[in-house]
Amino acid sequence: MFGFKFGGGSKKGIGIEITSERVNLVQLRRKGQSGYKLVNFGSAEIPEGTVEEGRIIDHVLLGEVIRGLLVEKKIKVKQVATAIPGRETVSRLIRLPAEIPENELREMILHQEASLYLPFPREDADVDYQKLGTALDEDGIERTEILMVATPKEVTDSYLLAIENAQLQVDVVEVSSFALIRSLHNELSRFSTAAESVAIVDIEYEGTEITVTVDGVPQFSRTFPIGTVQIQNAQMRAMNMPQRRTTDLELLSNVSVPIQSIDTAGLAGSMGGTTPGDAAILRIIGDLSDELRRSIDYYTSQSPGSDVVQILITGPGACIGQLDEFFSQRLGLATTVIDPLVVLGITADRELAVEERMGLSIVLGLGLREV
């Protein structure tokens, strides 16, 4: 995949993921021909209001948090990779005649085509693209398939500024879903035909993003505001406990979604649980599965002949027990919870808890790009 490049590449394997709740950092090193070792991993909570819904509000404070994490982990680097949330980006698959010369193609994509698809002025956007291959269309004309991505300059600049305030340089700013796809490459490669779509469900702190891919290429994405914080606080409200701004992932990893019997699943009034907390979690996860169903149905209606055959669950919320069983039952699709260290074959000197591992897919994808 690709991103907005700003440097020459550090090859130090440093990835930094910025969320509304935490900063995650990894350092990877190659091990043998195809393996990797997790040399360093750190995560730091950021103060409330520093980042809101993917928008960086306080660049100075965020830079201090990142710098403090680097000092704590004794990491001395200058160039890093980071990512912008998918909700802040626009991506489109476009097809243009393969005979167009490279210099003309670039000009056409970055200006003419970009202007057609962007919901904001072209001059206010950072745009990049990647050619995916060529194929004959229905009229027998050979066309190049191109994935174009754009983000508002003010968003890109805010991430650059935060990293600069941490006394670092940005090698590349990538879209988070692209880093995620890189982490899941081995899993996605099992589905390599145009008729097999895979839905990646990334359950983050304040929202969930679904990305439907075909042969590892994103075709459709949507974000909705159901994340680990909403799940946790629904449980706490039901149990008359104080709500929290941040997620206690260790506590959440001890939660399992109550699985309903096949004959009652999905029926009105069947969303009960053994405790008020169970019932609250089940309602929120049920709402999430409904949103996933609507998204998948919309995608398949727009893409005849390409059915979603697999769901991959990732992100911090993947630590919740029995999510795969619940989604498989509710959606009627094979579902797998992804442990990114396992699928990437990454070794580490210490054992990471399940709640730490599940939230590493995006930041590991960034580290893989840099290593």
Buried (B, 14 or more C-beta within 10 A) or exposed (E): BBBBBBEEEBEBBBBBBBBBBBBBBBBBBEBEEEEBBBBBBBBBEBEEEBBEEBBBEBBEBBBBBBBBBBEEBEBEBEBBBBBBBBBBBBBBBBBBEBEBEEEEBEEBBBEEBBEEBBEEEBEEBBBBBBBBEEEEEEEEEEBBBBBBBBBBBBBBBBBBBBBEBBEBBBBBBBBBBBBBBBBBBEBBEEBEEEEBBBBBBBBBBBBBBBBBBBBBBBBBBBBBEBBBBBBBBBBBBBEEEEEEBBBEBEEBBEBBBBBBEEEEBEEEEEBBBEEBBBBBBBBBBBBBBBBBBEBBEEBBEEBEEBEBBBBBBBBBBBBBBBBBBBBBBBBEBBBBBBBBBEBBEBEBEEEBEBBBBBBBBBBBBBBBBBB
